[in-house]
Amino acid sequence: MSEQNTASVDVDCVDIVIVGGGIVGLCFANALIDADFSVVVIERSELKINVAELRDEKFSDARPDCRVSAINRSALKHLIRVGVIDSPRSKKALAERICVFEKMFVWDQTGAGQIQFDSAELGVSELGAIIENNILQQLLLDNIAPAKNITYLCPEEIAGIDYRQAEPASVTLSSGKKIQAKLLVGADGVNSKVGNVASIARTKHPYQQLGVVCNVSTCESHQATAWQCFMPSGPLAFLPLFNGQCSIVWSLDEAAAKQMMALDDAAFKIALAEASDYKLGEILEVSQRFSFPLSHGHAVEYVRPGLALIGDAAHNIHPLAGQGANLGIADAFALAEIIIAAKQANRQWCALHTLAKYQRQRKGANQLMEVSMTAFKELFGQDNPFLSEIRNAGLSLVDHLPALKYKIIQQALGVID
Ligand SMILES: Cc1cc2nc3c(=O)[nH]c(=O)nc-3n(C[C@H](O)[C@H](O)[C@H](O)COP(=O)(O)OP(=O)(O)OC[C@H]3O[C@@H](n4cnc5c(N)ncnc54)[C@H](O)[C@@H]3O)c2cc1C
């Protein structure tokens, strides 16, 4: 069991309990380093990476994990500000596994429509960075390790939560430990227990699709570019990795995804190369494949007195533009900023009127992204020749209008702040 700093914090009665130490929960903890709050993070699963190996020089040669995230510039800026990394091209040992991408190339497989975003053309040094989820989590954990106000309990499961709006929440852990907190933060993913105990309703819309993910070696170099192909069957992304490989996310209807999962490696390599129009040539090597059900959903409220939901606990979207973690990171830093400012001004930092500011700041932006991703999926998911014409003309037109391109990348992808 990993338990950091328990000697310095009264774990029976603290200011903030964060349920869930995924990327978003750990970002929230990082945003609270050295703030005037005692914080406990509860996470049930240990990271499946060998920390000793991580410090080993040879680690940079180890095969990348299949779950990766495209982290945008504004999220990177937060991570740099709190010291998780020192720059997008960080020299920290683990950060050697971060792959900065400078271009994004999007095309419609049913026609000639295409659009390219180039960091040089947009006047920025990079569009974002691809990071393995477990490496980002380890970097976030390393950064909170010395913080005297933060305790990380893992593996620890929630056995029960007693939440009454007027009193501090009481959390019972499977180990029997009880913790009282003035603010209970649900960073516990799509099936949030914290959201459930607060009876917060949530919309749920399965796409009836699975995301097939794996890492591949390709004949051509990835050119520090994120590649995205839209097909009526679903989008396919090739995200560049630090070791020259690409991480793929291929969204397919359930039956088609199951077929792809069942193919042997040789047949899968051919199917993948064909689906990607051989943009990166033949597929030379392929790792083990995993699949995830895809859905979108939104909590009707993010906050209650003494309670807040962040990240996937508050909203989840289609991974087609790789924005889920970025939205969650933005939630985490927005909530931290609001409660820190309230505490510093001697205001009621965990009262509903303070937390409501967080909901006002984030819910609209998150809903807009959810609606945009669903609209994109619908527009490109149609096999209709008329729509295909419009899509292709639209993509190519935007590609020739720099001001509009800039606006899209700024607003839809959060690349420029
Ligand atoms: C195929 C795919 C590709 C994606 N690619 C991208 C991308 O490129 N870029 C991007 O920004 N987003 C991407 N996303 C979305 C992104 O992965 C999620 O939005 C993000 O991981 C959500 O983080 P989170 O910390 O909110 O939730 P989670 O990652 O779900 O973390 C929740 C944590 O809470 C813990 N937990 C839950 N319940 C309890 C409990 N009762 N007690 C203790 N601990 C608990 C869990 O163990 C977990 O660690 C992708 C998603 C998918 C499916």
The ligand as an SDF file (V2000), in Angstrom:
LIG
                    3D

 53 58  0  0  0  0  0  0  0  0999 V2000
   -9.8980    4.8910  -26.3280 C   0  0  0  0  0  0  0  0  0  0  0  0
   -9.7880    6.2230  -25.6370 C   0  0  0  0  0  0  0  0  0  0  0  0
   -8.8190    7.1500  -26.0330 C   0  0  0  0  0  0  0  0  0  0  0  0
   -8.7260    8.4200  -25.3990 C   0  0  0  0  0  0  0  0  0  0  0  0
   -7.7880    9.3270  -25.8250 N   0  0  0  0  0  0  0  0  0  0  0  0
   -7.7200   10.5370  -25.2530 C   0  0  0  0  0  0  0  0  0  0  0  0
   -6.7750   11.5370  -25.6870 C   0  0  0  0  0  0  0  0  0  0  0  0
   -5.9870   11.3270  -26.6170 O   0  0  0  0  0  0  0  0  0  0  0  0
   -6.7570   12.7670  -25.0440 N   0  0  0  0  0  0  0  0  0  0  0  0
   -7.6260   13.0410  -24.0240 C   0  0  0  0  0  0  0  0  0  0  0  0
   -7.5860   14.1770  -23.5070 O   0  0  0  0  0  0  0  0  0  0  0  0
   -8.5330   12.1180  -23.5910 N   0  0  0  0  0  0  0  0  0  0  0  0
   -8.5920   10.8800  -24.1720 C   0  0  0  0  0  0  0  0  0  0  0  0
   -9.5030    9.9770  -23.7280 N   0  0  0  0  0  0  0  0  0  0  0  0
  -10.3530   10.3000  -22.5760 C   0  0  0  0  0  0  0  0  0  0  0  0
   -9.5480   10.1610  -21.2860 C   0  0  0  0  0  0  0  0  0  0  0  0
   -8.9120    8.8870  -21.2490 O   0  0  0  0  0  0  0  0  0  0  0  0
  -10.4680   10.3240  -20.0770 C   0  0  0  0  0  0  0  0  0  0  0  0
  -11.2720   11.4660  -20.2530 O   0  0  0  0  0  0  0  0  0  0  0  0
   -9.6250   10.5290  -18.8300 C   0  0  0  0  0  0  0  0  0  0  0  0
   -8.7680    9.4290  -18.6110 O   0  0  0  0  0  0  0  0  0  0  0  0
  -10.5460   10.6860  -17.6070 C   0  0  0  0  0  0  0  0  0  0  0  0
   -9.7360   10.7960  -16.4640 O   0  0  0  0  0  0  0  0  0  0  0  0
  -10.3960   10.7840  -15.0090 P   0  0  0  0  0  0  0  0  0  0  0  0
   -9.2410   10.8540  -14.0600 O   0  0  0  0  0  0  0  0  0  0  0  0
  -11.4780   11.7810  -14.9340 O   0  0  0  0  0  0  0  0  0  0  0  0
  -11.1470    9.3760  -14.9130 O   0  0  0  0  0  0  0  0  0  0  0  0
  -10.5140    7.8720  -14.8890 P   0  0  0  0  0  0  0  0  0  0  0  0
   -9.3450    7.7770  -15.8080 O   0  0  0  0  0  0  0  0  0  0  0  0
  -11.6670    6.9950  -15.1070 O   0  0  0  0  0  0  0  0  0  0  0  0
   -9.9820    7.7660  -13.4040 O   0  0  0  0  0  0  0  0  0  0  0  0
  -10.8270    7.5220  -12.3130 C   0  0  0  0  0  0  0  0  0  0  0  0
   -9.9660    6.9330  -11.1980 C   0  0  0  0  0  0  0  0  0  0  0  0
  -10.7850    6.7470  -10.0400 O   0  0  0  0  0  0  0  0  0  0  0  0
  -10.5110    5.4830   -9.4750 C   0  0  0  0  0  0  0  0  0  0  0  0
  -11.7240    5.0820   -8.7660 N   0  0  0  0  0  0  0  0  0  0  0  0
  -12.9790    4.9460   -9.2610 C   0  0  0  0  0  0  0  0  0  0  0  0
  -13.8330    4.5910   -8.3120 N   0  0  0  0  0  0  0  0  0  0  0  0
  -13.1260    4.5090   -7.1560 C   0  0  0  0  0  0  0  0  0  0  0  0
  -13.4670    4.1600   -5.8240 C   0  0  0  0  0  0  0  0  0  0  0  0
  -14.7140    3.8540   -5.4870 N   0  0  0  0  0  0  0  0  0  0  0  0
  -12.4910    4.1610   -4.8820 N   0  0  0  0  0  0  0  0  0  0  0  0
  -11.1920    4.4790   -5.2310 C   0  0  0  0  0  0  0  0  0  0  0  0
  -10.8260    4.8150   -6.4840 N   0  0  0  0  0  0  0  0  0  0  0  0
  -11.7790    4.8220   -7.4410 C   0  0  0  0  0  0  0  0  0  0  0  0
  -10.1850    4.5840  -10.6660 C   0  0  0  0  0  0  0  0  0  0  0  0
   -9.3800    3.4870  -10.2730 O   0  0  0  0  0  0  0  0  0  0  0  0
   -9.4110    5.5540  -11.5650 C   0  0  0  0  0  0  0  0  0  0  0  0
   -8.0300    5.5520  -11.3240 O   0  0  0  0  0  0  0  0  0  0  0  0
   -9.6090    8.7240  -24.3500 C   0  0  0  0  0  0  0  0  0  0  0  0
  -10.5750    7.7970  -23.9310 C   0  0  0  0  0  0  0  0  0  0  0  0
  -10.6740    6.5620  -24.5670 C   0  0  0  0  0  0  0  0  0  0  0  0
  -11.7300    5.5660  -24.1290 C   0  0  0  0  0  0  0  0  0  0  0  0
  1  2  1  0
  2  3  1  0
  2 52  2  0
  3  4  2  0
  4  5  1  0
  4 50  1  0
  5  6  2  0
  6  7  1  0
  6 13  1  0
  7  8  2  0
  7  9  1  0
  9 10  1  0
 10 11  2  0
 10 12  1  0
 12 13  2  0
 13 14  1  0
 14 15  1  0
 14 50  1  0
 15 16  1  0
 16 17  1  0
 16 18  1  0
 18 19  1  0
 18 20  1  0
 20 21  1  0
 20 22  1  0
 22 23  1  0
 23 24  1  0
 24 25  2  0
 24 26  1  0
 24 27  1  0
 27 28  1  0
 28 29  2  0
 28 30  1  0
 28 31  1  0
 31 32  1  0
 32 33  1  0
 33 34  1  0
 33 48  1  0
 34 35  1  0
 35 36  1  0
 35 46  1  0
 36 37  1  0
 36 45  1  0
 37 38  2  0
 38 39  1  0
 39 40  1  0
 39 45  2  0
 40 41  1  0
 40 42  2  0
 42 43  1  0
 43 44  2  0
 44 45  1  0
 46 47  1  0
 46 48  1  0
 48 49  1  0
 50 51  2  0
 51 52  1  0
 52 53  1  0
M  END
$$$$
